[in-house]
Amino acid sequence: MRRPQDFDVLVTENMFGDILSDLAAGLVGGMGMAPSGDVGDDHAVFQPSHGSAPDIAGQSKANPTAMILSAAMMLEWFGHPETVAAAKRVHAAVAEIYADPANRTPDMGGRLTTSELGGKITAQLRGSPAL
């Protein structure tokens, strides 16, 4: 955790992988910002690193960014020029929205709801030119 730049890949048992991924999420702003992918030779699953967060269920406080970035990872994994370009557009839209400090959910010290932040990213994505 002190020198994450020293590692490209960590191979662990599930329990320690969960612990390390939770701790590492703090390096990027928290669990709501941490996308993930489980990639095999032929198949992959992409999802946010965080769990179900029952403590905030139904309150529209969840940060959708990890899910959106997980989708971008999936598009990159497909490896087609069109999907890689789409992933770049998703990353650019997220970066543009986060450039304004007002665009934060409660986990990031803001007041936006899940839908409001997701809507802002979606609107930015619709308005962004193809890369």
Backbone atoms as SQL, in Angstrom:
CREATE TABLE atoms (id INTEGER PRIMARY KEY, chain TEXT, resi INTEGER, resn TEXT, atom TEXT, x REAL, y REAL, z REAL);
INSERT INTO atoms VALUES
  (1, 'A', 1, 'MET', 'N', 0.824, -1.192, 0.000),
  (2, 'A', 1, 'MET', 'CA', 0.000, 0.000, 0.000),
  (3, 'A', 1, 'MET', 'C', 0.867, 1.253, 0.000),
  (4, 'A', 2, 'ARG', 'N', 2.081, 1.124, 0.458),
  (5, 'A', 2, 'ARG', 'CA', 2.955, 2.301, 0.494),
  (6, 'A', 2, 'ARG', 'C', 3.575, 2.612, -0.864),
  (7, 'A', 3, 'ARG', 'N', 3.749, 1.587, -1.710),
  (8, 'A', 3, 'ARG', 'CA', 4.379, 1.784, -3.015),
  (9, 'A', 3, 'ARG', 'C', 3.609, 1.026, -4.107),
  (10, 'A', 4, 'PRO', 'N', 2.367, 1.402, -4.365),
  (11, 'A', 4, 'PRO', 'CA', 1.583, 0.638, -5.346),
  (12, 'A', 4, 'PRO', 'C', 2.198, 0.670, -6.740),
  (13, 'A', 5, 'GLN', 'N', 2.960, 1.701, -7.037),
  (14, 'A', 5, 'GLN', 'CA', 3.586, 1.803, -8.356),
  (15, 'A', 5, 'GLN', 'C', 4.620, 0.703, -8.603),
  (16, 'A', 6, 'ASP', 'N', 5.020, -0.015, -7.561),
  (17, 'A', 6, 'ASP', 'CA', 5.991, -1.097, -7.702),
  (18, 'A', 6, 'ASP', 'C', 5.382, -2.375, -8.265),
  (19, 'A', 7, 'PHE', 'N', 4.053, -2.423, -8.379),
  (20, 'A', 7, 'PHE', 'CA', 3.384, -3.664, -8.767),
  (21, 'A', 7, 'PHE', 'C', 2.489, -3.460, -9.978),
  (22, 'A', 8, 'ASP', 'N', 2.548, -4.421, -10.893),
  (23, 'A', 8, 'ASP', 'CA', 1.634, -4.438, -12.029),
  (24, 'A', 8, 'ASP', 'C', 0.487, -5.404, -11.770),
  (25, 'A', 9, 'VAL', 'N', 0.806, -6.555, -11.163),
  (26, 'A', 9, 'VAL', 'CA', -0.172, -7.605, -10.903),
  (27, 'A', 9, 'VAL', 'C', 0.114, -8.198, -9.529),
  (28, 'A', 10, 'LEU', 'N', -0.943, -8.458, -8.787),
  (29, 'A', 10, 'LEU', 'CA', -0.838, -9.166, -7.516),
  (30, 'A', 10, 'LEU', 'C', -1.708, -10.404, -7.607),
  (31, 'A', 11, 'VAL', 'N', -1.137, -11.553, -7.271),
  (32, 'A', 11, 'VAL', 'CA', -1.891, -12.800, -7.269),
  (33, 'A', 11, 'VAL', 'C', -2.053, -13.223, -5.812),
  (34, 'A', 12, 'THR', 'N', -3.310, -13.352, -5.383),
  (35, 'A', 12, 'THR', 'CA', -3.592, -13.696, -3.990),
  (36, 'A', 12, 'THR', 'C', -4.766, -14.658, -3.918),
  (37, 'A', 13, 'GLU', 'N', -5.002, -15.192, -2.729),
  (38, 'A', 13, 'GLU', 'CA', -6.238, -15.914, -2.478),
  (39, 'A', 13, 'GLU', 'C', -7.371, -14.893, -2.440),
  (40, 'A', 14, 'ASN', 'N', -8.592, -15.366, -2.540),
  (41, 'A', 14, 'ASN', 'CA', -9.748, -14.471, -2.599),
  (42, 'A', 14, 'ASN', 'C', -9.819, -13.515, -1.412),
  (43, 'A', 15, 'MET', 'N', -9.652, -14.016, -0.188),
  (44, 'A', 15, 'MET', 'CA', -9.792, -13.159, 0.996),
  (45, 'A', 15, 'MET', 'C', -8.784, -12.011, 0.968),
  (46, 'A', 16, 'PHE', 'N', -7.527, -12.316, 0.679),
  (47, 'A', 16, 'PHE', 'CA', -6.510, -11.269, 0.669),
  (48, 'A', 16, 'PHE', 'C', -6.668, -10.358, -0.541),
  (49, 'A', 17, 'GLY', 'N', -7.142, -10.901, -1.646),
  (50, 'A', 17, 'GLY', 'CA', -7.430, -10.065, -2.807),
  (51, 'A', 17, 'GLY', 'C', -8.514, -9.054, -2.500),
  (52, 'A', 18, 'ASP', 'N', -9.566, -9.493, -1.782),
  (53, 'A', 18, 'ASP', 'CA', -10.632, -8.576, -1.376),
  (54, 'A', 18, 'ASP', 'C', -10.087, -7.472, -0.481),
  (55, 'A', 19, 'ILE', 'N', -9.270, -7.848, 0.479),
  (56, 'A', 19, 'ILE', 'CA', -8.710, -6.859, 1.401),
  (57, 'A', 19, 'ILE', 'C', -7.840, -5.858, 0.653),
  (58, 'A', 20, 'LEU', 'N', -6.954, -6.362, -0.198),
  (59, 'A', 20, 'LEU', 'CA', -6.056, -5.469, -0.935),
  (60, 'A', 20, 'LEU', 'C', -6.814, -4.579, -1.920),
  (61, 'A', 21, 'SER', 'N', -7.834, -5.126, -2.574),
  (62, 'A', 21, 'SER', 'CA', -8.580, -4.288, -3.525),
  (63, 'A', 21, 'SER', 'C', -9.356, -3.197, -2.794),
  (64, 'A', 22, 'ASP', 'N', -9.888, -3.508, -1.614),
  (65, 'A', 22, 'ASP', 'CA', -10.570, -2.474, -0.836),
  (66, 'A', 22, 'ASP', 'C', -9.601, -1.380, -0.411),
  (67, 'A', 23, 'LEU', 'N', -8.421, -1.777, 0.051),
  (68, 'A', 23, 'LEU', 'CA', -7.424, -0.784, 0.452),
  (69, 'A', 23, 'LEU', 'C', -6.939, 0.033, -0.741),
  (70, 'A', 24, 'ALA', 'N', -6.716, -0.630, -1.863),
  (71, 'A', 24, 'ALA', 'CA', -6.234, 0.062, -3.057),
  (72, 'A', 24, 'ALA', 'C', -7.259, 1.064, -3.583),
  (73, 'A', 25, 'ALA', 'N', -8.536, 0.768, -3.392),
  (74, 'A', 25, 'ALA', 'CA', -9.573, 1.690, -3.849),
  (75, 'A', 25, 'ALA', 'C', -9.417, 3.052, -3.191),
  (76, 'A', 26, 'GLY', 'N', -8.887, 3.065, -1.979),
  (77, 'A', 26, 'GLY', 'CA', -8.653, 4.335, -1.302),
  (78, 'A', 26, 'GLY', 'C', -7.642, 5.211, -2.017),
  (79, 'A', 27, 'LEU', 'N', -6.791, 4.604, -2.815),
  (80, 'A', 27, 'LEU', 'CA', -5.788, 5.369, -3.555),
  (81, 'A', 27, 'LEU', 'C', -6.400, 6.153, -4.713),
  (82, 'A', 28, 'VAL', 'N', -7.580, 5.741, -5.161),
  (83, 'A', 28, 'VAL', 'CA', -8.226, 6.404, -6.299),
  (84, 'A', 28, 'VAL', 'C', -9.483, 7.161, -5.905),
  (85, 'A', 29, 'GLY', 'N', -9.741, 7.269, -4.606),
  (86, 'A', 29, 'GLY', 'CA', -10.887, 8.052, -4.162),
  (87, 'A', 29, 'GLY', 'C', -11.962, 7.267, -3.455),
  (88, 'A', 30, 'GLY', 'N', -11.831, 5.965, -3.355),
  (89, 'A', 30, 'GLY', 'CA', -12.813, 5.160, -2.645),
  (90, 'A', 30, 'GLY', 'C', -13.404, 4.080, -3.518),
  (91, 'A', 31, 'MET', 'N', -14.238, 3.255, -2.896),
  (92, 'A', 31, 'MET', 'CA', -14.817, 2.105, -3.588),
  (93, 'A', 31, 'MET', 'C', -15.687, 2.497, -4.780),
  (94, 'A', 32, 'GLY', 'N', -16.318, 3.642, -4.718),
  (95, 'A', 32, 'GLY', 'CA', -17.171, 4.076, -5.819),
  (96, 'A', 32, 'GLY', 'C', -16.410, 4.459, -7.071),
  (97, 'A', 33, 'MET', 'N', -15.092, 4.509, -6.969),
  (98, 'A', 33, 'MET', 'CA', -14.256, 4.890, -8.110),
  (99, 'A', 33, 'MET', 'C', -13.449, 3.720, -8.666),
  (100, 'A', 34, 'ALA', 'N', -13.646, 2.509, -8.103),
  (101, 'A', 34, 'ALA', 'CA', -12.773, 1.376, -8.421),
  (102, 'A', 34, 'ALA', 'C', -13.446, 0.347, -9.323),
  (103, 'A', 35, 'PRO', 'N', -13.162, 0.397, -10.635),
  (104, 'A', 35, 'PRO', 'CA', -13.687, -0.631, -11.530),
  (105, 'A', 35, 'PRO', 'C', -12.855, -1.903, -11.393),
  (106, 'A', 36, 'SER', 'N', -13.385, -3.020, -11.890),
  (107, 'A', 36, 'SER', 'CA', -12.586, -4.244, -11.863),
  (108, 'A', 36, 'SER', 'C', -12.982, -5.147, -13.015),
  (109, 'A', 37, 'GLY', 'N', -12.071, -6.039, -13.322),
  (110, 'A', 37, 'GLY', 'CA', -12.326, -7.043, -14.338),
  (111, 'A', 37, 'GLY', 'C', -11.641, -8.340, -13.954),
  (112, 'A', 38, 'ASP', 'N', -12.368, -9.439, -14.097),
  (113, 'A', 38, 'ASP', 'CA', -11.810, -10.777, -13.916),
  (114, 'A', 38, 'ASP', 'C', -11.655, -11.345, -15.315),
  (115, 'A', 39, 'VAL', 'N', -10.420, -11.452, -15.765),
  (116, 'A', 39, 'VAL', 'CA', -10.160, -11.774, -17.161),
  (117, 'A', 39, 'VAL', 'C', -9.494, -13.144, -17.281),
  (118, 'A', 40, 'GLY', 'N', -10.098, -13.994, -18.101),
  (119, 'A', 40, 'GLY', 'CA', -9.535, -15.299, -18.413),
  (120, 'A', 40, 'GLY', 'C', -9.042, -15.319, -19.837),
  (121, 'A', 41, 'ASP', 'N', -8.701, -16.501, -20.312),
  (122, 'A', 41, 'ASP', 'CA', -8.191, -16.623, -21.679),
  (123, 'A', 41, 'ASP', 'C', -9.255, -16.287, -22.723),
  (124, 'A', 42, 'ASP', 'N', -10.494, -16.698, -22.459),
  (125, 'A', 42, 'ASP', 'CA', -11.555, -16.518, -23.450),
  (126, 'A', 42, 'ASP', 'C', -12.738, -15.693, -22.979),
  (127, 'A', 43, 'HIS', 'N', -12.873, -15.525, -21.671),
  (128, 'A', 43, 'HIS', 'CA', -14.041, -14.851, -21.116),
  (129, 'A', 43, 'HIS', 'C', -13.610, -13.874, -20.041),
  (130, 'A', 44, 'ALA', 'N', -14.487, -12.928, -19.754),
  (131, 'A', 44, 'ALA', 'CA', -14.191, -11.946, -18.709),
  (132, 'A', 44, 'ALA', 'C', -15.495, -11.452, -18.089),
  (133, 'A', 45, 'VAL', 'N', -15.387, -10.991, -16.854),
  (134, 'A', 45, 'VAL', 'CA', -16.505, -10.388, -16.143),
  (135, 'A', 45, 'VAL', 'C', -16.020, -9.048, -15.617),
  (136, 'A', 46, 'PHE', 'N', -16.810, -8.012, -15.827),
  (137, 'A', 46, 'PHE', 'CA', -16.445, -6.670, -15.391),
  (138, 'A', 46, 'PHE', 'C', -17.515, -6.153, -14.442),
  (139, 'A', 47, 'GLN', 'N', -17.064, -5.594, -13.322),
  (140, 'A', 47, 'GLN', 'CA', -17.990, -5.101, -12.305),
  (141, 'A', 47, 'GLN', 'C', -17.256, -4.144, -11.384),
  (142, 'A', 48, 'PRO', 'N', -18.003, -3.332, -10.654),
  (143, 'A', 48, 'PRO', 'CA', -17.335, -2.474, -9.667),
  (144, 'A', 48, 'PRO', 'C', -16.664, -3.343, -8.604),
  (145, 'A', 49, 'SER', 'N', -15.621, -2.837, -7.993),
  (146, 'A', 49, 'SER', 'CA', -14.937, -3.583, -6.941),
  (147, 'A', 49, 'SER', 'C', -15.777, -3.702, -5.684),
  (148, 'A', 50, 'HIS', 'N', -16.661, -2.751, -5.457),
  (149, 'A', 50, 'HIS', 'CA', -17.424, -2.724, -4.211),
  (150, 'A', 50, 'HIS', 'C', -18.563, -3.720, -4.220),
  (151, 'A', 51, 'GLY', 'N', -19.115, -3.962, -3.032),
  (152, 'A', 51, 'GLY', 'CA', -20.238, -4.866, -2.875),
  (153, 'A', 51, 'GLY', 'C', -21.563, -4.142, -2.981),
  (154, 'A', 52, 'SER', 'N', -22.560, -4.671, -2.319),
  (155, 'A', 52, 'SER', 'CA', -23.921, -4.166, -2.465),
  (156, 'A', 52, 'SER', 'C', -24.234, -2.940, -1.604),
  (157, 'A', 53, 'ALA', 'N', -23.438, -2.627, -0.617),
  (158, 'A', 53, 'ALA', 'CA', -23.609, -1.449, 0.241),
  (159, 'A', 53, 'ALA', 'C', -25.018, -1.358, 0.828),
  (160, 'A', 54, 'PRO', 'N', -25.448, -2.362, 1.600),
  (161, 'A', 54, 'PRO', 'CA', -26.807, -2.335, 2.146),
  (162, 'A', 54, 'PRO', 'C', -27.079, -1.129, 3.051),
  (163, 'A', 55, 'ASP', 'N', -26.036, -0.522, 3.596),
  (164, 'A', 55, 'ASP', 'CA', -26.235, 0.636, 4.474),
  (165, 'A', 55, 'ASP', 'C', -26.751, 1.868, 3.738),
  (166, 'A', 56, 'ILE', 'N', -26.588, 1.909, 2.416),
  (167, 'A', 56, 'ILE', 'CA', -27.095, 3.059, 1.650),
  (168, 'A', 56, 'ILE', 'C', -28.129, 2.634, 0.609),
  (169, 'A', 57, 'ALA', 'N', -28.588, 1.381, 0.676),
  (170, 'A', 57, 'ALA', 'CA', -29.560, 0.871, -0.295),
  (171, 'A', 57, 'ALA', 'C', -30.806, 1.752, -0.312),
  (172, 'A', 58, 'GLY', 'N', -31.268, 2.067, -1.506),
  (173, 'A', 58, 'GLY', 'CA', -32.485, 2.840, -1.683),
  (174, 'A', 58, 'GLY', 'C', -32.371, 4.324, -1.399),
  (175, 'A', 59, 'GLN', 'N', -31.176, 4.811, -1.124),
  (176, 'A', 59, 'GLN', 'CA', -30.990, 6.223, -0.785),
  (177, 'A', 59, 'GLN', 'C', -30.401, 7.044, -1.931),
  (178, 'A', 60, 'SER', 'N', -30.100, 6.423, -3.052),
  (179, 'A', 60, 'SER', 'CA', -29.509, 7.085, -4.214),
  (180, 'A', 60, 'SER', 'C', -28.205, 7.802, -3.871),
  (181, 'A', 61, 'LYS', 'N', -27.396, 7.159, -3.002),
  (182, 'A', 61, 'LYS', 'CA', -26.111, 7.713, -2.611),
  (183, 'A', 61, 'LYS', 'C', -24.929, 6.999, -3.268),
  (184, 'A', 62, 'ALA', 'N', -25.175, 5.873, -3.918),
  (185, 'A', 62, 'ALA', 'CA', -24.094, 5.084, -4.500),
  (186, 'A', 62, 'ALA', 'C', -23.430, 5.838, -5.650),
  (187, 'A', 63, 'ASN', 'N', -22.138, 5.763, -5.700),
  (188, 'A', 63, 'ASN', 'CA', -21.372, 6.389, -6.773),
  (189, 'A', 63, 'ASN', 'C', -21.379, 5.436, -7.976),
  (190, 'A', 64, 'PRO', 'N', -21.913, 5.847, -9.134),
  (191, 'A', 64, 'PRO', 'CA', -21.983, 4.959, -10.298),
  (192, 'A', 64, 'PRO', 'C', -20.688, 4.876, -11.103),
  (193, 'A', 65, 'THR', 'N', -19.684, 5.626, -10.714),
  (194, 'A', 65, 'THR', 'CA', -18.469, 5.733, -11.534),
  (195, 'A', 65, 'THR', 'C', -17.773, 4.397, -11.724),
  (196, 'A', 66, 'ALA', 'N', -17.662, 3.589, -10.679),
  (197, 'A', 66, 'ALA', 'CA', -16.983, 2.295, -10.815),
  (198, 'A', 66, 'ALA', 'C', -17.681, 1.402, -11.832),
  (199, 'A', 67, 'MET', 'N', -19.020, 1.440, -11.858),
  (200, 'A', 67, 'MET', 'CA', -19.751, 0.633, -12.835),
  (201, 'A', 67, 'MET', 'C', -19.511, 1.151, -14.246),
  (202, 'A', 68, 'ILE', 'N', -19.531, 2.464, -14.395),
  (203, 'A', 68, 'ILE', 'CA', -19.314, 3.071, -15.713),
  (204, 'A', 68, 'ILE', 'C', -17.902, 2.753, -16.209),
  (205, 'A', 69, 'LEU', 'N', -16.913, 2.871, -15.326),
  (206, 'A', 69, 'LEU', 'CA', -15.530, 2.561, -15.725),
  (207, 'A', 69, 'LEU', 'C', -15.323, 1.067, -15.945),
  (208, 'A', 70, 'SER', 'N', -16.086, 0.225, -15.257),
  (209, 'A', 70, 'SER', 'CA', -16.023, -1.220, -15.515),
  (210, 'A', 70, 'SER', 'C', -16.526, -1.520, -16.926),
  (211, 'A', 71, 'ALA', 'N', -17.574, -0.812, -17.337),
  (212, 'A', 71, 'ALA', 'CA', -18.077, -0.972, -18.709),
  (213, 'A', 71, 'ALA', 'C', -17.018, -0.533, -19.718),
  (214, 'A', 72, 'ALA', 'N', -16.291, 0.539, -19.402),
  (215, 'A', 72, 'ALA', 'CA', -15.213, 0.989, -20.296),
  (216, 'A', 72, 'ALA', 'C', -14.114, -0.070, -20.382),
  (217, 'A', 73, 'MET', 'N', -13.794, -0.694, -19.246),
  (218, 'A', 73, 'MET', 'CA', -12.797, -1.775, -19.264),
  (219, 'A', 73, 'MET', 'C', -13.255, -2.921, -20.173),
  (220, 'A', 74, 'MET', 'N', -14.554, -3.237, -20.122),
  (221, 'A', 74, 'MET', 'CA', -15.096, -4.291, -20.965),
  (222, 'A', 74, 'MET', 'C', -14.942, -3.917, -22.440),
  (223, 'A', 75, 'LEU', 'N', -15.260, -2.668, -22.765),
  (224, 'A', 75, 'LEU', 'CA', -15.120, -2.225, -24.151),
  (225, 'A', 75, 'LEU', 'C', -13.667, -2.325, -24.616),
  (226, 'A', 76, 'GLU', 'N', -12.727, -1.969, -23.749),
  (227, 'A', 76, 'GLU', 'CA', -11.305, -2.107, -24.080),
  (228, 'A', 76, 'GLU', 'C', -10.943, -3.567, -24.295),
  (229, 'A', 77, 'TRP', 'N', -11.459, -4.444, -23.425),
  (230, 'A', 77, 'TRP', 'CA', -11.134, -5.874, -23.503),
  (231, 'A', 77, 'TRP', 'C', -11.596, -6.477, -24.821),
  (232, 'A', 78, 'PHE', 'N', -12.742, -6.009, -25.353),
  (233, 'A', 78, 'PHE', 'CA', -13.212, -6.529, -26.637),
  (234, 'A', 78, 'PHE', 'C', -12.149, -6.338, -27.713),
  (235, 'A', 79, 'GLY', 'N', -11.421, -5.241, -27.637),
  (236, 'A', 79, 'GLY', 'CA', -10.265, -5.040, -28.501),
  (237, 'A', 79, 'GLY', 'C', -10.533, -4.630, -29.933),
  (238, 'A', 80, 'HIS', 'N', -11.754, -4.328, -30.278),
  (239, 'A', 80, 'HIS', 'CA', -12.047, -3.863, -31.633),
  (240, 'A', 80, 'HIS', 'C', -11.812, -2.355, -31.688),
  (241, 'A', 81, 'PRO', 'N', -11.375, -1.814, -32.796),
  (242, 'A', 81, 'PRO', 'CA', -11.126, -0.375, -32.868),
  (243, 'A', 81, 'PRO', 'C', -12.322, 0.462, -32.414),
  (244, 'A', 82, 'GLU', 'N', -13.538, 0.025, -32.774),
  (245, 'A', 82, 'GLU', 'CA', -14.733, 0.779, -32.399),
  (246, 'A', 82, 'GLU', 'C', -14.968, 0.746, -30.892),
  (247, 'A', 83, 'THR', 'N', -14.766, -0.416, -30.261),
  (248, 'A', 83, 'THR', 'CA', -15.013, -0.516, -28.826),
  (249, 'A', 83, 'THR', 'C', -13.912, 0.169, -28.020),
  (250, 'A', 84, 'VAL', 'N', -12.689, 0.117, -28.504),
  (251, 'A', 84, 'VAL', 'CA', -11.588, 0.822, -27.834),
  (252, 'A', 84, 'VAL', 'C', -11.832, 2.332, -27.906),
  (253, 'A', 85, 'ALA', 'N', -12.295, 2.810, -29.058),
  (254, 'A', 85, 'ALA', 'CA', -12.621, 4.236, -29.195),
  (255, 'A', 85, 'ALA', 'C', -13.767, 4.617, -28.261),
  (256, 'A', 86, 'ALA', 'N', -14.753, 3.742, -28.142),
  (257, 'A', 86, 'ALA', 'CA', -15.873, 4.011, -27.232),
  (258, 'A', 86, 'ALA', 'C', -15.391, 4.070, -25.783),
  (259, 'A', 87, 'ALA', 'N', -14.482, 3.192, -25.404),
  (260, 'A', 87, 'ALA', 'CA', -13.925, 3.212, -24.045),
  (261, 'A', 87, 'ALA', 'C', -13.202, 4.531, -23.780),
  (262, 'A', 88, 'LYS', 'N', -12.480, 5.019, -24.762),
  (263, 'A', 88, 'LYS', 'CA', -11.793, 6.309, -24.611),
  (264, 'A', 88, 'LYS', 'C', -12.797, 7.437, -24.404),
  (265, 'A', 89, 'ARG', 'N', -13.921, 7.362, -25.113),
  (266, 'A', 89, 'ARG', 'CA', -14.962, 8.373, -24.948),
  (267, 'A', 89, 'ARG', 'C', -15.559, 8.322, -23.540),
  (268, 'A', 90, 'VAL', 'N', -15.757, 7.120, -23.014),
  (269, 'A', 90, 'VAL', 'CA', -16.286, 6.984, -21.653),
  (270, 'A', 90, 'VAL', 'C', -15.311, 7.587, -20.654),
  (271, 'A', 91, 'HIS', 'N', -14.039, 7.240, -20.773),
  (272, 'A', 91, 'HIS', 'CA', -13.024, 7.787, -19.863),
  (273, 'A', 91, 'HIS', 'C', -12.966, 9.315, -19.960),
  (274, 'A', 92, 'ALA', 'N', -13.051, 9.841, -21.172),
  (275, 'A', 92, 'ALA', 'CA', -13.003, 11.297, -21.352),
  (276, 'A', 92, 'ALA', 'C', -14.226, 11.963, -20.726),
  (277, 'A', 93, 'ALA', 'N', -15.388, 11.343, -20.875),
  (278, 'A', 93, 'ALA', 'CA', -16.612, 11.921, -20.297),
  (279, 'A', 93, 'ALA', 'C', -16.532, 11.933, -18.775),
  (280, 'A', 94, 'VAL', 'N', -16.052, 10.846, -18.177),
  (281, 'A', 94, 'VAL', 'CA', -15.915, 10.790, -16.716),
  (282, 'A', 94, 'VAL', 'C', -14.925, 11.854, -16.257),
  (283, 'A', 95, 'ALA', 'N', -13.792, 11.971, -16.934),
  (284, 'A', 95, 'ALA', 'CA', -12.784, 12.970, -16.549),
  (285, 'A', 95, 'ALA', 'C', -13.342, 14.383, -16.656),
  (286, 'A', 96, 'GLU', 'N', -14.100, 14.651, -17.694),
  (287, 'A', 96, 'GLU', 'CA', -14.669, 15.988, -17.882),
  (288, 'A', 96, 'GLU', 'C', -15.656, 16.325, -16.764),
  (289, 'A', 97, 'ILE', 'N', -16.495, 15.380, -16.403),
  (290, 'A', 97, 'ILE', 'CA', -17.468, 15.630, -15.334),
  (291, 'A', 97, 'ILE', 'C', -16.753, 15.813, -14.002),
  (292, 'A', 98, 'TYR', 'N', -15.768, 14.999, -13.708),
  (293, 'A', 98, 'TYR', 'CA', -15.043, 15.115, -12.443),
  (294, 'A', 98, 'TYR', 'C', -14.133, 16.339, -12.390),
  (295, 'A', 99, 'ALA', 'N', -13.908, 16.997, -13.509),
  (296, 'A', 99, 'ALA', 'CA', -13.110, 18.223, -13.500),
  (297, 'A', 99, 'ALA', 'C', -13.798, 19.330, -12.697),
  (298, 'A', 100, 'ASP', 'N', -15.111, 19.233, -12.570),
  (299, 'A', 100, 'ASP', 'CA', -15.876, 20.195, -11.768),
  (300, 'A', 100, 'ASP', 'C', -16.081, 19.592, -10.379),
  (301, 'A', 101, 'PRO', 'N', -15.497, 20.173, -9.340),
  (302, 'A', 101, 'PRO', 'CA', -15.621, 19.624, -7.986),
  (303, 'A', 101, 'PRO', 'C', -17.059, 19.520, -7.477),
  (304, 'A', 102, 'ALA', 'N', -17.995, 20.205, -8.103),
  (305, 'A', 102, 'ALA', 'CA', -19.397, 20.113, -7.693),
  (306, 'A', 102, 'ALA', 'C', -20.016, 18.772, -8.095),
  (307, 'A', 103, 'ASN', 'N', -19.368, 18.062, -9.001),
  (308, 'A', 103, 'ASN', 'CA', -19.903, 16.797, -9.508),
  (309, 'A', 103, 'ASN', 'C', -19.386, 15.622, -8.685),
  (310, 'A', 104, 'ARG', 'N', -19.952, 15.485, -7.485),
  (311, 'A', 104, 'ARG', 'CA', -19.529, 14.417, -6.575),
  (312, 'A', 104, 'ARG', 'C', -20.742, 13.840, -5.863),
  (313, 'A', 105, 'THR', 'N', -20.691, 12.545, -5.607),
  (314, 'A', 105, 'THR', 'CA', -21.676, 11.878, -4.761),
  (315, 'A', 105, 'THR', 'C', -21.201, 11.972, -3.312),
  (316, 'A', 106, 'PRO', 'N', -22.047, 11.613, -2.342),
  (317, 'A', 106, 'PRO', 'CA', -21.666, 11.767, -0.936),
  (318, 'A', 106, 'PRO', 'C', -20.355, 11.088, -0.536),
  (319, 'A', 107, 'ASP', 'N', -20.022, 9.958, -1.135),
  (320, 'A', 107, 'ASP', 'CA', -18.773, 9.276, -0.787),
  (321, 'A', 107, 'ASP', 'C', -17.545, 10.109, -1.146),
  (322, 'A', 108, 'MET', 'N', -17.729, 11.064, -2.051),
  (323, 'A', 108, 'MET', 'CA', -16.637, 11.926, -2.492),
  (324, 'A', 108, 'MET', 'C', -16.790, 13.349, -1.924),
  (325, 'A', 109, 'GLY', 'N', -17.676, 13.490, -0.939),
  (326, 'A', 109, 'GLY', 'CA', -17.871, 14.790, -0.306),
  (327, 'A', 109, 'GLY', 'C', -18.859, 15.693, -1.021),
  (328, 'A', 110, 'GLY', 'N', -19.628, 15.129, -1.942),
  (329, 'A', 110, 'GLY', 'CA', -20.586, 15.937, -2.695),
  (330, 'A', 110, 'GLY', 'C', -22.016, 15.665, -2.316),
  (331, 'A', 111, 'ARG', 'N', -22.915, 16.175, -3.154),
  (332, 'A', 111, 'ARG', 'CA', -24.348, 16.057, -2.861),
  (333, 'A', 111, 'ARG', 'C', -25.149, 15.431, -3.990),
  (334, 'A', 112, 'LEU', 'N', -24.508, 15.075, -5.099),
  (335, 'A', 112, 'LEU', 'CA', -25.257, 14.513, -6.218),
  (336, 'A', 112, 'LEU', 'C', -25.768, 13.118, -5.886),
  (337, 'A', 113, 'THR', 'N', -26.928, 12.783, -6.436),
  (338, 'A', 113, 'THR', 'CA', -27.451, 11.427, -6.295),
  (339, 'A', 113, 'THR', 'C', -26.797, 10.532, -7.345),
  (340, 'A', 114, 'THR', 'N', -27.028, 9.251, -7.200),
  (341, 'A', 114, 'THR', 'CA', -26.533, 8.276, -8.174),
  (342, 'A', 114, 'THR', 'C', -27.001, 8.657, -9.578),
  (343, 'A', 115, 'SER', 'N', -28.291, 8.925, -9.712),
  (344, 'A', 115, 'SER', 'CA', -28.862, 9.264, -11.028),
  (345, 'A', 115, 'SER', 'C', -28.335, 10.584, -11.561),
  (346, 'A', 116, 'GLU', 'N', -28.164, 11.544, -10.690),
  (347, 'A', 116, 'GLU', 'CA', -27.669, 12.845, -11.152),
  (348, 'A', 116, 'GLU', 'C', -26.252, 12.731, -11.710),
  (349, 'A', 117, 'LEU', 'N', -25.357, 12.037, -10.996),
  (350, 'A', 117, 'LEU', 'CA', -23.988, 11.889, -11.508),
  (351, 'A', 117, 'LEU', 'C', -23.980, 11.044, -12.774),
  (352, 'A', 118, 'GLY', 'N', -24.717, 9.938, -12.752),
  (353, 'A', 118, 'GLY', 'CA', -24.803, 9.107, -13.957),
  (354, 'A', 118, 'GLY', 'C', -25.358, 9.873, -15.136),
  (355, 'A', 119, 'GLY', 'N', -26.362, 10.704, -14.884),
  (356, 'A', 119, 'GLY', 'CA', -26.944, 11.518, -15.946),
  (357, 'A', 119, 'GLY', 'C', -25.971, 12.535, -16.507),
  (358, 'A', 120, 'LYS', 'N', -25.172, 13.138, -15.643),
  (359, 'A', 120, 'LYS', 'CA', -24.172, 14.104, -16.113),
  (360, 'A', 120, 'LYS', 'C', -23.125, 13.419, -16.992),
  (361, 'A', 121, 'ILE', 'N', -22.685, 12.234, -16.572),
  (362, 'A', 121, 'ILE', 'CA', -21.689, 11.502, -17.369),
  (363, 'A', 121, 'ILE', 'C', -22.303, 11.087, -18.697),
  (364, 'A', 122, 'THR', 'N', -23.546, 10.613, -18.666),
  (365, 'A', 122, 'THR', 'CA', -24.233, 10.210, -19.895),
  (366, 'A', 122, 'THR', 'C', -24.405, 11.390, -20.844),
  (367, 'A', 123, 'ALA', 'N', -24.818, 12.532, -20.301),
  (368, 'A', 123, 'ALA', 'CA', -24.997, 13.723, -21.139),
  (369, 'A', 123, 'ALA', 'C', -23.673, 14.154, -21.755),
  (370, 'A', 124, 'GLN', 'N', -22.596, 14.091, -20.976),
  (371, 'A', 124, 'GLN', 'CA', -21.272, 14.441, -21.495),
  (372, 'A', 124, 'GLN', 'C', -20.861, 13.459, -22.592),
  (373, 'A', 125, 'LEU', 'N', -21.142, 12.205, -22.389),
  (374, 'A', 125, 'LEU', 'CA', -20.799, 11.178, -23.372),
  (375, 'A', 125, 'LEU', 'C', -21.572, 11.396, -24.665),
  (376, 'A', 126, 'ARG', 'N', -22.835, 11.722, -24.563),
  (377, 'A', 126, 'ARG', 'CA', -23.641, 11.971, -25.769),
  (378, 'A', 126, 'ARG', 'C', -23.145, 13.191, -26.532),
  (379, 'A', 127, 'GLY', 'N', -22.616, 14.163, -25.799),
  (380, 'A', 127, 'GLY', 'CA', -22.175, 15.389, -26.457),
  (381, 'A', 127, 'GLY', 'C', -20.719, 15.351, -26.878),
  (382, 'A', 128, 'SER', 'N', -19.992, 14.320, -26.470),
  (383, 'A', 128, 'SER', 'CA', -18.570, 14.305, -26.810),
  (384, 'A', 128, 'SER', 'C', -18.360, 13.749, -28.216),
  (385, 'A', 129, 'PRO', 'N', -17.420, 14.322, -28.933),
  (386, 'A', 129, 'PRO', 'CA', -17.148, 13.863, -30.294),
  (387, 'A', 129, 'PRO', 'C', -16.462, 12.501, -30.280),
  (388, 'A', 130, 'ALA', 'N', -16.646, 11.760, -31.326),
  (389, 'A', 130, 'ALA', 'CA', -15.959, 10.467, -31.459),
  (390, 'A', 130, 'ALA', 'C', -14.460, 10.692, -31.509),
  (391, 'A', 131, 'LEU', 'N', -13.721, 9.814, -30.861),
  (392, 'A', 131, 'LEU', 'CA', -12.247, 9.936, -30.869),
  (393, 'A', 131, 'LEU', 'C', -11.653, 9.185, -32.028);
